[in-house]
Amino acid sequence: MRVVVIGGGIVGCSSAYYLAKRGAEVVVCERSNVGAGSTERSAGGIRAQFSTPVNVALSRASMRVWNRFEEEFDADISHRRSGYLFLARDEASADELAETVAMQNERGVQSELLTPEEAREVCPGLRADLFRAATYSPNDGFADPHLALQAFATRAREVGADIRTGVEVTGVPGDSTGIEGVETTDGPLDADFVVNAAGPWASRVAAMADLDLPISPERRQMAVIAPETPVAESVPLTIDLDTGSYFRPEREGAALVGGHFGGDTTADPNAYDRTTDLDWTVGAVEKAAEWTTYFGPESEIRRGWAGLYAVTPDHHPIIEETIPGFVNAVGFSGHGFQHAPATGQLVTELVFDGEASLVDISMLDSDRFAEGRTVDERNVA
C-alpha cells in the first residue's frame, strides 16, 4: 500500500506514523519544514470538554494516547493536566453549559458543573460575581506542540515513513473515479492513497483534486504576559465563553493570553503576519483583567505570535475518503493538535479498512455543508 501524506504538521505526522506502523509505504511531502505550519503556533490544548458528541469522542480517543504518550513514545512533551474551566455570564450560556456537561458525563468525561464560587476555588483570581455557572474537568490540560510533533515525526521515521521537507505538492492527477498519486517540485509520486493533511493549505490541496471544501485560513493571535499577580501552574486554562477571552498558566507565574474577539481575518498561509498586533495584545490583556485579578496595570508583555486556524463553518473537521483514494483530514478549526492521535488512527482505518471504527465520523463528511446537516461546536477556544 503506497500512501502520500500532504503536510508535515502533527495531523500529517500522526497519520504517517499509524499508516507506516500498519505496513503502508508512506511518503510525507512537506513544503517547508516539519511544523512550519500551524502546529508549533498552537496553544497545545488537550481537552474533552466539547459541546458535540463527535468532538468528545475524538478527544477521548486522542487522550488515551496523550495520557501514555511520554512512556509510549519515550518523549517528554511537558504534558500538564491543570484542567480547563469554562465560564458563562448569561442565563442562556449557563443553560448550555449544563446541557453540555450532562452529555459529556454520559460519554465518560469527568467534567462537572460548578457555581461561580466553586469556580473561584480552582481559579483563585476569578471575579466570580460576573458569572452564573462554570464547567471544569481536572483531566484536561495542555502539552508542548513542538515536542509532541517532533516525537510523532521521529517515531514515524523509525517505523519506515519517509518525511521529505522542502517538497511541495503541485498537482493531484486523477479524477472522480480515482487518484493516481501526486506531482511535486521533486518529481511525481505514485500512490494508492493520498492524504490531505495540509492544515491552512487544505482547501488549495483539495482543489488540486477538483474538490471545493469550505475551509478558511483564519489568523489568530496569542501573547505571553508577565501578570501583575503571578498565575500558579495549578490554575486551569480558563475561558470566558461570552467574551471569547482566555488565559492559561505558563512557567514561573507567566500566562498565555488569547481570545476570539471578532474581526479575525482570512489570511494567505504563504504570506501573513506571524507577529502579534500591539493593539490586539493590549486589548486581550485588558479583557482578561476585566474578569480576573491577575492582569493589573503592572502586567508586562513578554512576547507573542500569530498562527492560522483552518476553520470550517461548523468548527468541525472533515475526515473522510472524499473520492476514491483521496482522504481528507482537514478543517480542525483550532483543534487539530489535540485530535491528531485519533485522526491518524482514523486515516489509517479509512485507508486499510475502507471505514472508520475508532470513532463514528459519519457526520464529518464534506457533504454536510451543502445538505444542511451541520451542528456547531460551541466550546471554541
C-alpha positions in Angstrom: 0.0 0.0 0.0 1.6 3.3 -1.1 0.4 6.4 0.6 1.4 10.0 0.1 0.6 12.3 3.1 0.5 16.0 2.2 1.5 18.2 5.2 4.2 17.7 7.9 2.2 19.1 10.8 1.0 16.9 13.7 -2.0 15.5 11.8 0.2 14.5 8.9 2.9 13.0 11.1 0.4 11.2 13.2 -1.2 9.8 10.1 2.2 8.8 8.7 3.1 7.0 12.0 0.0 4.9 12.2 -0.1 4.2 8.5 3.6 3.0 8.4 3.1 1.1 11.7 0.3 -0.9 10.0 2.6 -1.6 7.0 2.0 1.1 4.4 4.8 2.6 2.3 4.4 6.2 3.4 5.9 9.4 1.9 5.2 12.7 3.7 5.5 15.8 1.5 6.1 19.0 3.5 6.6 22.2 1.5 8.8 23.8 4.2 10.0 22.2 7.5 8.2 19.8 9.8 5.9 22.0 12.0 6.3 25.2 9.9 2.6 25.5 9.5 0.1 25.7 12.4 1.2 23.0 14.9 4.0 24.8 16.5 2.0 28.1 16.7 -0.8 26.5 18.7 -1.6 26.7 22.4 -1.3 23.0 22.8 -4.6 22.4 24.5 -5.8 18.9 25.2 -9.4 18.6 26.5 -12.6 16.6 26.4 -14.9 19.5 27.2 -16.5 19.9 23.8 -20.2 20.6 23.1 -20.8 17.9 20.5 -20.6 14.1 20.9 -18.2 13.6 17.9 -15.7 16.1 19.3 -15.9 14.5 22.7 -15.3 11.1 21.1 -12.3 12.4 19.1 -10.9 13.8 22.4 -11.4 10.7 24.4 -9.7 8.6 21.7 -6.9 11.0 21.5 -6.5 11.4 25.2 -5.9 7.7 25.6 -2.8 8.3 23.5 -1.8 11.6 25.1 -2.1 10.2 28.6 0.5 7.5 27.9 2.4 9.4 25.2 5.6 10.1 27.2 6.0 6.4 28.0 5.0 5.0 24.6 7.0 7.5 22.6 9.9 7.9 25.1 9.5 11.7 24.8 8.9 14.5 27.3 6.1 16.7 25.9 5.5 18.8 29.1 2.0 17.4 29.4 0.4 19.2 32.3 -3.1 18.4 33.5 -4.2 21.5 35.3 -7.7 21.3 33.8 -10.0 23.5 31.7 -12.5 25.9 33.2 -15.4 27.2 31.0 -17.3 30.2 32.3 -20.8 31.5 31.4 -22.1 35.0 32.1 -25.7 34.9 31.0 -28.6 32.5 31.6 -28.6 31.1 28.1 -24.9 30.3 28.2 -25.3 28.7 31.7 -28.1 26.5 30.5 -25.9 25.4 27.5 -23.1 24.5 29.9 -25.4 22.4 32.0 -26.6 20.5 28.9 -23.1 20.1 27.7 -21.7 18.7 30.9 -24.6 16.2 31.1 -23.7 15.0 27.6 -20.0 14.8 28.4 -20.7 12.8 31.6 -22.9 10.3 29.6 -19.8 9.7 27.4 -17.4 9.2 30.3 -15.9 12.7 30.7 -15.2 13.6 34.3 -16.5 17.2 33.9 -18.7 18.9 36.5 -21.0 21.9 36.7 -19.7 24.5 39.2 -21.1 27.6 40.8 -19.1 30.7 40.3 -17.8 30.5 43.9 -16.7 26.9 43.3 -15.0 28.0 40.1 -13.0 30.5 42.1 -11.6 27.7 44.2 -9.8 26.3 41.1 -9.1 29.7 39.7 -8.4 32.0 42.7 -8.1 35.2 40.6 -11.6 34.8 39.1 -14.1 37.7 39.6 -16.9 35.2 40.4 -19.6 37.8 40.7 -19.5 38.3 36.9 -20.6 34.7 36.1 -23.6 32.4 36.5 -22.0 29.0 36.1 -18.9 27.1 35.1 -17.7 23.7 34.0 -14.5 22.1 35.0 -12.5 18.9 34.2 -9.2 18.2 36.0 -8.2 15.7 33.3 -7.9 18.4 30.6 -4.6 20.3 30.1 -2.0 21.1 27.5 1.3 20.0 26.1 4.2 21.4 24.2 3.3 21.3 20.5 6.9 21.3 19.3 7.9 18.4 21.4 4.8 16.4 20.6 5.3 16.9 16.8 8.9 16.0 16.9 8.1 12.8 18.8 5.5 11.8 16.2 7.9 12.6 13.3 10.7 10.7 14.9 8.6 7.6 15.6 7.1 7.8 12.1 10.6 7.7 10.6 11.5 4.8 12.9 8.6 2.7 11.6 9.5 3.4 8.0 7.8 6.7 6.9 9.8 8.9 4.5 9.3 12.5 5.6 10.5 14.8 2.8 10.9 18.5 3.6 11.1 21.2 1.1 8.9 19.2 -1.3 5.7 20.9 -2.4 2.8 19.1 -3.9 1.8 20.9 -7.1 -0.9 18.6 -8.5 -3.1 15.5 -7.8 -3.6 13.7 -11.1 -6.7 11.6 -11.5 -10.4 12.1 -11.5 -13.6 11.4 -9.5 -13.0 7.7 -10.1 -9.6 7.5 -8.5 -6.3 9.2 -7.7 -3.0 8.2 -9.4 -0.6 10.0 -7.0 0.8 13.5 -6.7 3.0 15.8 -8.7 5.7 17.6 -6.6 8.5 20.0 -7.0 10.8 16.9 -6.6 9.0 14.9 -9.3 5.9 12.7 -9.5 5.0 10.1 -6.8 2.6 7.2 -7.5 0.2 6.3 -4.7 -2.8 4.2 -3.9 -3.9 6.8 -1.5 -3.3 10.5 -1.0 -4.0 12.0 2.4 -4.7 15.8 2.6 -3.4 16.9 6.0 -2.3 20.3 4.8 -3.9 22.5 7.5 -4.3 26.1 6.4 -3.5 25.0 2.8 -6.1 22.2 2.9 -8.6 23.9 0.5 -5.9 24.6 -2.0 -4.7 21.0 -1.9 -8.3 19.7 -2.2 -8.8 22.0 -5.3 -6.0 20.0 -7.0 -8.3 17.0 -6.8 -11.3 19.2 -8.1 -12.8 19.4 -4.6 -14.3 22.5 -3.1 -14.0 22.4 0.7 -15.3 25.3 2.9 -12.1 25.7 4.9 -10.9 29.2 5.6 -7.4 30.0 7.0 -8.0 32.5 9.8 -5.3 34.4 11.6 -5.4 34.1 15.4 -3.1 35.6 18.0 -1.8 35.0 21.5 0.7 36.6 23.8 2.8 35.6 26.8 2.3 38.0 29.7 4.1 38.6 33.0 1.0 39.3 35.1 1.0 41.7 38.0 -0.2 38.8 40.1 1.6 35.6 39.1 -0.6 32.8 37.8 0.1 29.5 39.6 0.7 26.5 37.4 -2.2 24.7 39.1 -4.7 27.2 37.6 -6.7 25.7 34.7 -6.9 27.0 31.2 -9.8 29.4 31.8 -12.2 30.7 29.2 -14.9 33.3 29.4 -17.2 31.9 26.8 -19.3 35.0 26.4 -16.4 37.3 25.5 -14.0 34.8 24.0 -11.2 35.8 26.3 -9.0 33.1 27.8 -5.7 32.5 29.6 -3.6 29.7 30.9 -0.5 29.4 33.1 3.0 29.4 31.7 6.1 28.7 33.7 7.2 30.9 36.7 4.0 32.8 37.1 3.6 33.9 33.5 0.4 33.4 31.5 -0.5 32.9 27.9 -3.4 35.2 27.0 -5.6 35.0 23.9 -9.2 35.1 22.6 -11.6 35.3 19.8 -12.9 38.8 19.8 -14.3 39.0 16.3 -12.6 40.6 13.3 -10.5 37.5 12.7 -9.1 37.9 9.2 -8.8 35.3 6.4 -5.1 35.1 5.6 -2.9 33.8 2.9 -1.0 30.9 4.5 2.0 31.7 2.3 2.2 35.4 3.4 0.7 36.5 6.7 2.0 38.5 9.7 3.2 36.0 12.3 3.7 38.6 14.9 1.0 40.0 17.2 -0.6 43.4 16.8 0.1 45.6 19.7 -3.5 46.9 19.8 -4.8 43.4 19.9 -2.3 42.4 22.7 -3.2 45.3 24.9 -6.9 44.6 24.3 -6.5 41.0 25.1 -4.8 41.8 28.5 -7.5 44.4 29.3 -10.2 41.9 28.6 -8.6 39.3 30.9 -8.1 42.0 33.6 -11.8 42.7 33.4 -12.8 39.3 34.7 -9.7 38.2 36.7 -7.5 39.9 39.3 -4.2 38.7 37.7 -3.7 41.2 35.0 -3.3 44.5 36.8 -1.7 47.7 35.4 1.8 46.5 36.2 1.5 43.5 33.9 4.1 43.3 31.1 4.1 41.9 27.6 6.9 39.4 27.0 6.3 38.1 23.5 3.5 37.0 21.2 2.8 35.3 17.9 0.1 34.7 15.3 -0.9 31.5 13.6 -3.7 30.2 11.4 -6.8 28.1 12.2 -8.2 26.1 9.3 -11.8 26.9 10.0 -15.0 25.2 8.8 -18.4 26.8 9.1 -19.4 24.5 12.0 -15.9 24.2 13.6 -15.7 20.5 13.0 -13.2 18.8 10.8 -13.7 16.9 7.6 -12.4 13.3 7.9 -13.4 11.1 5.0 -12.3 9.4 1.8 -14.0 12.1 -0.3 -13.2 10.4 -3.7 -11.6 7.0 -4.2 -8.0 7.2 -3.0 -8.2 10.8 -1.6 -8.6 11.1 2.1 -9.2 14.5 3.8 -8.2 15.1 7.4 -8.6 18.8 7.5 -10.5 21.8 8.9 -10.0 21.2 12.6 -10.8 24.8 13.5 -8.1 25.1 16.1 -8.5 21.5 17.5 -6.0 19.7 15.2 -3.2 19.4 17.7 -5.3 17.7 20.4 -7.2 15.4 18.0 -4.2 14.4 16.0 -3.7 11.0 17.7 -7.3 9.9 16.9 -7.1 11.4 13.4 -4.0 9.4 12.5 -5.7 6.2 13.5 -8.9 7.1 11.7 -7.0 7.9 8.5 -5.3 4.5 8.8 -8.6 2.7 9.1 -10.0 4.5 6.1 -7.0 3.5 4.0 -6.8 -0.1 5.1 -10.3 -1.0 6.1 -12.4 1.4 4.0 -14.3 2.6 7.0 -13.6 4.1 10.5 -14.3 2.2 13.6 -12.4 4.1 16.4 -14.9 6.9 16.3 -18.2 7.3 14.4 -17.2 10.1 12.0 -20.3 9.8 9.7 -21.2 13.5 10.5 -17.7 14.7 9.5 -18.3 14.2 5.8 -17.9 17.2 3.4 -21.5 16.8 2.0 -22.9 18.0 5.3 -22.4 21.7 4.4 -24.4 21.5 1.2 -27.1 19.3 2.8 -27.6 21.5 5.9 -26.6 18.8 8.4 -24.1 20.9 10.4 -24.1 21.1 14.2 -22.0 24.0 15.6 -19.3 23.4 18.2 -19.9 26.0 20.9 -16.9 25.4 23.1 -14.4 27.1 20.8 -11.1 28.1 22.3 
